[in-house]
Amino acid sequence: MAANRLVLLAAVPLFLVLAVVAYITVLSPPMSAKRRLGPHTYQVMEVERRLQDDVQTRRDRPRGYLITRNPVFLAGYKSFVARVPADLKALRDLTQDNPNQQARADGCRR
């Protein structure tokens, strides 16, 4: 009889631990969703960085041309100006699921 109680005392806590683990597993979001979020976030960050670089170069290159009269600055300016719409479209495409980011992307058009 003492052996039965000892087995029961050991089995009840193990059962409770297993029940808690099963409950947490059922409630947690799937790992595939978490894995998809990581690369998507980095894609958005990369496009945003590229867009920021385009805008900064668009601002700085004319200044360099005006100071040096070197046409290299003007050619670089034109190429970066041409990239802005494509990068802005890529940002809008990647952030379709987030209205706040869409509003920020719209603000970049100005």
C-alpha positions as CSV (number, residue, x, y, z in Angstrom):
1,M,0.0,0.0,0.0
2,A,2.9,2.4,0.8
3,A,4.4,1.7,-2.6
4,N,1.1,2.7,-4.3
5,R,1.0,6.0,-2.5
6,L,4.6,6.7,-3.4
7,V,3.9,6.1,-7.1
8,L,0.8,8.3,-6.9
9,L,2.7,11.1,-5.2
10,A,5.3,11.0,-8.0
11,A,2.8,10.7,-10.8
12,V,0.6,13.6,-9.9
13,P,3.3,16.3,-10.1
14,L,4.5,14.8,-13.4
15,F,1.0,14.9,-14.8
16,L,0.6,18.5,-13.8
17,V,3.9,19.5,-15.4
18,L,2.9,17.7,-18.6
19,A,-0.5,19.4,-18.6
20,V,1.1,22.9,-18.2
21,V,3.6,22.1,-21.0
22,A,0.7,21.0,-23.3
23,Y,-1.3,24.1,-22.4
24,I,1.6,26.4,-23.3
25,T,2.3,24.6,-26.5
26,V,-1.3,24.9,-27.7
27,L,-1.5,28.6,-26.9
28,S,1.9,29.7,-28.3
29,P,1.9,30.9,-31.9
30,P,3.4,28.5,-34.4
31,M,7.2,28.7,-34.8
32,S,6.8,29.0,-38.6
33,A,5.0,32.4,-38.0
34,K,7.9,33.5,-35.8
35,R,10.4,32.4,-38.4
36,R,8.6,34.3,-41.2
37,L,8.5,37.5,-39.1
38,G,12.3,37.6,-38.7
39,P,13.3,37.7,-42.4
40,H,10.4,40.0,-43.2
41,T,11.5,42.5,-40.6
42,Y,15.0,42.5,-41.9
43,Q,13.7,43.0,-45.5
44,V,11.8,46.0,-44.4
45,M,14.8,47.4,-42.5
46,E,17.0,46.9,-45.6
47,V,14.6,48.6,-47.9
48,E,14.2,51.5,-45.4
49,R,18.0,51.8,-45.1
50,R,18.4,51.9,-48.9
51,L,15.6,54.5,-49.1
52,Q,17.2,56.6,-46.4
53,D,20.6,56.4,-48.3
54,D,18.9,57.5,-51.5
55,V,17.3,60.5,-49.9
56,Q,20.5,61.5,-48.1
57,T,22.5,61.2,-51.3
58,R,19.8,63.1,-53.2
59,R,20.3,65.9,-50.7
60,D,24.1,65.8,-50.5
61,R,25.2,65.3,-54.2
62,P,23.9,68.6,-55.5
63,R,25.8,70.4,-52.8
64,G,29.0,68.5,-53.9
65,Y,28.3,69.5,-57.5
66,L,27.8,73.1,-56.6
67,I,31.0,73.2,-54.7
68,T,33.3,71.3,-57.1
69,R,31.5,71.6,-60.4
70,N,32.4,67.9,-60.9
71,P,29.8,66.2,-63.1
72,V,30.3,62.9,-61.2
73,F,28.3,64.4,-58.3
74,L,25.5,65.3,-60.7
75,A,25.4,61.8,-62.4
76,G,25.3,60.2,-58.9
77,Y,22.4,62.5,-58.0
78,K,20.4,61.5,-61.0
79,S,20.9,57.8,-60.5
80,F,19.8,58.0,-56.8
81,V,16.8,60.2,-57.7
82,A,15.8,57.5,-60.2
83,R,16.0,54.8,-57.5
84,V,13.8,56.5,-55.0
85,P,10.4,55.5,-56.5
86,A,11.4,51.9,-56.9
87,D,12.6,51.7,-53.3
88,L,9.5,53.5,-52.0
89,K,7.3,51.0,-53.9
90,A,9.3,48.1,-52.4
91,L,8.8,49.6,-48.9
92,R,5.0,49.9,-49.5
93,D,4.8,46.4,-50.9
94,L,6.6,44.9,-47.8
95,T,4.5,46.9,-45.3
96,Q,1.0,46.3,-46.8
97,D,0.0,44.6,-43.5
98,N,0.9,47.6,-41.4
99,P,-1.2,50.8,-41.8
100,N,1.3,52.9,-39.6
101,Q,4.2,52.0,-41.9
102,Q,2.1,52.6,-45.0
103,A,1.4,56.1,-43.7
104,R,5.1,56.7,-43.1
105,A,5.9,55.5,-46.6
106,D,3.3,57.9,-47.9
107,G,5.0,60.7,-46.0
108,C,8.3,59.9,-47.8
109,R,6.7,60.8,-51.1
110,R,6.7,64.4,-50.2
